[in-house]
Amino acid sequence: MKIIDTRLAGVKRIELAVFRDDRGCFLESYQQERYAQALGDAVRFVQDNCSHSHRGVLRGLHYQVEHPQGKLVRVAQGEIFDVAVDLRPGSPTFGQWEGHTLSSAQLALPAAGTVSHIQLWIPPGFAHGFFTLSETAMVEYKCTDYYHPGDEACLLWNDPELAIAWPDVQPRLSDKDRAGLSLRALQQAGRLP
């Protein structure tokens, strides 16, 4: 397991070893002691989520206000463009975003040997969303707090002040995501983590 710090403080790219042979592949997607060393002993996962999306679906940008969730994200099938936006007041990267392409393609390689599978650690205090690049995608993520429906907020996916470089300008959105608010509006309403 290789941990790479990203441009946004606290967000980490995690490269997992995938062991391949003529039967298929194996990877260890989570091991508590290793992740405690990499992310800190205070990180404790309490909920696992899985979403299945079709090409062109954009989910997000979601977060919780009073119960912020850290998320350990990986793609079990397909490919996505995954985005994190720093919403932590006082952070030197407040209001900045970062995007990573996450894919399961390494799992389907025919050659034997070792390759890497990518996970993304997004700490509490970030909005998170993704755009589906492949025909379908199965996204799995571990969360550090439970889902509280009344606490959820949605940052507008195409907020012009954020200028996120999404791969497609006409995504398929839910009504909730279409109704997201700008960072400025959320800040003025006191709806940041």
C-alpha positions in Angstrom: 0.0 0.0 0.0 1.4 3.4 -1.0 0.0 6.6 0.4 0.3 9.8 -1.7 -0.6 13.2 -0.4 -2.6 15.3 -2.8 -2.8 19.1 -3.3 -5.7 19.4 -0.8 -4.5 18.9 2.8 -5.8 15.6 4.1 -7.0 14.1 0.8 -4.9 11.0 0.0 -4.5 8.8 -3.0 -4.0 5.2 -1.9 -2.4 2.7 -4.2 -3.2 -0.9 -3.4 -1.3 -3.8 -4.7 -3.3 -6.1 -7.0 -1.8 -9.6 -7.4 -2.6 -11.3 -10.7 -2.1 -14.7 -12.1 -3.8 -16.9 -14.7 -6.8 -17.5 -12.4 -7.6 -13.7 -11.9 -6.6 -11.3 -9.2 -6.6 -10.5 -5.5 -6.4 -7.3 -3.6 -6.8 -6.4 0.1 -9.2 -3.4 0.0 -9.1 -2.6 3.7 -7.0 -3.7 6.7 -7.6 -1.7 10.0 -4.0 -1.5 11.3 -2.6 -0.3 8.0 -5.3 2.3 7.5 -4.9 3.5 11.1 -1.2 4.1 10.4 -1.9 5.8 7.1 -4.9 7.9 8.2 -4.6 8.2 12.0 -5.9 6.1 14.8 -9.0 8.3 15.2 -10.4 7.3 11.8 -13.1 4.7 12.4 -15.4 3.4 9.7 -19.1 2.8 10.7 -20.9 2.4 7.4 -20.2 0.9 4.0 -22.1 2.3 0.9 -22.3 1.1 -2.7 -23.8 2.9 -5.7 -24.3 1.7 -9.2 -24.5 4.4 -11.9 -24.9 4.6 -15.7 -22.7 6.6 -18.1 -23.1 10.3 -17.7 -24.6 10.2 -14.2 -23.2 12.8 -11.8 -23.8 12.3 -8.1 -23.0 15.1 -5.7 -21.5 17.2 -4.4 -22.7 15.9 -1.1 -21.7 16.4 2.5 -23.2 16.5 6.0 -23.1 19.7 8.2 -23.2 18.5 11.8 -22.0 14.9 11.2 -19.3 15.3 8.5 -18.2 12.0 7.0 -14.8 10.9 6.0 -15.0 8.7 2.9 -12.6 5.9 1.6 -13.7 5.6 -2.0 -12.9 2.9 -4.6 -14.4 1.7 -7.9 -15.2 -2.0 -7.9 -16.4 -1.9 -11.5 -16.1 0.8 -14.2 -14.6 4.2 -14.2 -15.5 7.6 -12.6 -14.1 11.1 -12.3 -14.1 11.6 -8.5 -14.2 15.1 -7.0 -13.6 16.5 -3.5 -14.1 20.1 -2.5 -12.6 21.5 0.7 -15.4 23.1 2.8 -13.4 23.4 6.0 -13.5 27.1 7.1 -10.0 28.3 7.9 -8.4 25.6 5.7 -5.7 27.0 3.4 -7.4 25.2 0.5 -11.0 26.2 1.4 -13.2 26.3 -1.7 -10.6 24.4 -3.8 -11.4 21.2 -5.6 -9.4 18.2 -6.8 -10.5 15.5 -9.3 -9.1 12.0 -9.8 -10.0 9.3 -12.3 -10.7 6.0 -10.4 -11.1 2.8 -12.3 -11.4 -0.9 -11.9 -9.5 -1.5 -15.2 -6.4 -2.7 -13.2 -8.5 -5.6 -12.0 -9.3 -6.9 -15.5 -5.7 -6.9 -16.9 -4.9 -10.2 -18.4 -1.2 -10.3 -17.6 0.2 -11.8 -14.4 2.2 -9.7 -11.9 1.4 -6.8 -9.6 -0.4 -3.6 -10.5 -2.0 -0.9 -8.4 -5.7 -0.2 -7.7 -6.5 3.3 -6.5 -8.6 4.4 -3.5 -9.2 8.0 -2.5 -9.4 9.1 1.2 -11.6 12.2 1.6 -11.5 13.4 5.2 -14.5 15.0 7.0 -15.3 18.5 6.0 -15.3 17.9 2.2 -18.1 17.8 -0.3 -17.8 14.7 -2.5 -19.2 13.7 -5.9 -18.4 11.8 -9.0 -19.2 11.5 -12.7 -19.6 8.1 -14.4 -17.2 7.7 -17.4 -17.9 4.0 -18.2 -21.1 2.4 -19.4 -21.8 1.5 -15.7 -19.8 2.0 -12.5 -20.0 0.4 -9.1 -18.6 2.7 -6.4 -17.9 1.5 -2.9 -17.1 3.8 0.0 -16.6 3.5 3.7 -17.8 6.3 5.9 -16.7 7.6 9.3 -20.2 8.7 10.4 -23.7 7.4 9.8 -25.9 9.0 7.2 -28.3 11.6 8.8 -30.8 12.6 6.1 -31.8 15.9 7.8 -28.1 16.9 8.0 -27.2 16.4 4.4 -26.3 19.4 2.2 -25.6 19.6 -1.5 -23.0 21.9 -3.1 -24.0 22.9 -6.7 -22.0 20.7 -9.1 -21.4 23.5 -11.6 -20.9 26.4 -9.2 -19.1 29.0 -11.5 -16.9 30.1 -8.6 -15.5 26.6 -8.2 -15.1 26.0 -11.9 -14.8 22.2 -11.6 -13.6 20.7 -14.9 -16.1 17.9 -15.2 -15.7 15.6 -18.2 -19.2 16.3 -19.5 -21.3 19.5 -19.4 -24.7 17.7 -19.7 -24.7 15.2 -16.9 -27.7 13.1 -15.7 -28.7 14.6 -12.3 -31.1 13.8 -9.5 -33.5 16.6 -8.5 -31.6 17.0 -5.3 -28.3 17.5 -7.1 -29.9 19.8 -9.6 -31.1 22.0 -6.7 -27.7 22.2 -5.0 -26.5 25.6 -3.7 -23.4 27.6 -4.5 -20.6 27.7 -2.0 -21.3 31.3 -1.3 -25.0 30.6 -0.6 -24.1 27.7 1.7 -21.6 29.8 3.5 -24.1 32.7 4.0 -26.7 30.2 5.3 -24.2 28.7 7.8 -24.5 25.3 6.1 -20.8 24.3 6.1 -19.3 21.5 8.1 
